[in-house]
Amino acid sequence: MNIKYIIGLFILIINNSYANNMQIEQNLSLTLAKKNACLGCHAIDRKVVGPSFSDIAKRYNYTQDPIIIQALSYKVQKGGGGSWGVVPMPANAINSQDAKAIISWIMTIKNKK
């Protein structure tokens, strides 16, 4: 085997592993969103009672900034209003870690329209 083949194979394995890990994280975050009833008021790509997850991600420029993730997680936990219209977001019984995981995942969602 030549060195270029080995390096190429290594890169392929690393990329595949990264893609698999991202898919697992996305599946876990979607499971958390379902478990915490987020999908009762939100959908991935359309407005329900609240904005779509893809619209939220777009408004915040798909950020992974920890300060924004923390602020949005707090809003998920404590509720709030005025950001998306007249219907307020109710407080939710969700721990900070799960809220942050869901918000981080939401920030990766892009509308496929």
Buried (B, 14 or more C-beta within 10 A) or exposed (E): EEEEEEEEEEEEEEEEEEEEEEEEBEEBBBEBBEEBEBBEBBBBEEEEEBBBBBBBBBEBEBBEEEEBBBEBBBBBBEEBEEEBEEEEBEEBEBEEEBBBBBBBBBBBBEEEE
